[in-house]
Amino acid sequence: TAAIQNFNFDHILLNAAGVMCQTKEELDTVLASNYTGAVVTKSATPALREGNPTPRYYEMAQNLGTINSMGLPNAGFDYYMDYVSQKQTNKPIFFSIAGLSKQDNLDMLRQLEASDFEGLIELNLSCPNVPGKPQTAYDFEATEAILTEAFAFFTKPLGVKLPPYFDIVHFDMIAAVLNKFPLAFVNTINSIGNGLVVDPQTDTVVIKPKAGFGGLGGTIVKATALANVRALRDRLRDDIKIIGTGGVTTGRDVYDHVLCGADLVEVGSQLAVEGIGVFERLENELADILTAKGYTSLDQVRGQLKTIA
Ligand SMILES: O=C1NC(=O)NC(C(=O)O)N1
């Protein structure tokens, strides 16, 4: 549809893959909100997955953030294909996939290409929580290889979910790879992989998988998220849209993501913590900021972050 072609959504907020999107009921809840512009599915693997042993998710005190090692629990590719095939909605759906191998990903992409699905596809190259599996997008050659093979046959709107980078040279390198392909969007960031959180009552890690190592989200990842949005906006072709994810708990955080160049903004940890009402609160807080600044459109804000001369 036109909305998808020019990435023009009624609302810029949606969930982050993994949060409130594993079941049809959760997906319907996000879609039904008057304050979301789209929904993204839990990253699907070919077969249903139980994921990692629990406890595998923890919310830190003072809403500092979250740590998770879910391990890609999901109902399986066919479940989400069934959902999108039957869903009557004019709100765009992002179908997220996270194969455990290049072949898995190519197989799911071939099925999506052959289907009547008219939404967007997010290739998650950044899950940090499958023991023994790397975050693919930290391997620039592997990333180029999967995208080369994918774009040999895939014609629907495709984007990638990236891990955070922490080295300017890595921003340059991943952008050089991504700029070779007709990507519809880039979604940055996924959780900051392999953090470690201690329970102060018990001197114990707070999640069971991987001896407590898990992906960080929420307040504590905001500065890294903004840096990755800004760095990729500065480096990627203008036609590649940016979805900003990470550290969004207030309307100001949404504003900051747009200031750094985000076209859409995803909410993960704060959606898990607060529930579906977070979207209305964020949109109202954002509107108040725009009004206070005399802006009538986010287009006046997007990418306008100033530097110090
Ligand atoms: O890509 C992912 N990012 C996360 O932080 N967690 C999930 C997961 O573990 O399934 N996947």
The ligand as an SDF file (V2000), in Angstrom:
LIG
                    3D

 11 11  0  0  0  0  0  0  0  0999 V2000
   16.4750  -10.4370   19.1500 O   0  0  0  0  0  0  0  0  0  0  0  0
   16.2110  -10.6410   20.3520 C   0  0  0  0  0  0  0  0  0  0  0  0
   16.5770   -9.7160   21.2600 N   0  0  0  0  0  0  0  0  0  0  0  0
   16.3850   -9.9010   22.5820 C   0  0  0  0  0  0  0  0  0  0  0  0
   16.8020   -9.0450   23.3970 O   0  0  0  0  0  0  0  0  0  0  0  0
   15.7580  -11.0350   23.0280 N   0  0  0  0  0  0  0  0  0  0  0  0
   15.0840  -11.8830   22.1080 C   0  0  0  0  0  0  0  0  0  0  0  0
   15.1060  -13.3390   22.5280 C   0  0  0  0  0  0  0  0  0  0  0  0
   15.9490  -13.7220   23.3570 O   0  0  0  0  0  0  0  0  0  0  0  0
   14.2890  -14.0700   21.9600 O   0  0  0  0  0  0  0  0  0  0  0  0
   15.5650  -11.7580   20.7640 N   0  0  0  0  0  0  0  0  0  0  0  0
  1  2  2  0
  2  3  1  0
  2 11  1  0
  3  4  1  0
  4  5  2  0
  4  6  1  0
  6  7  1  0
  7  8  1  0
  7 11  1  0
  8  9  2  0
  8 10  1  0
M  END
$$$$
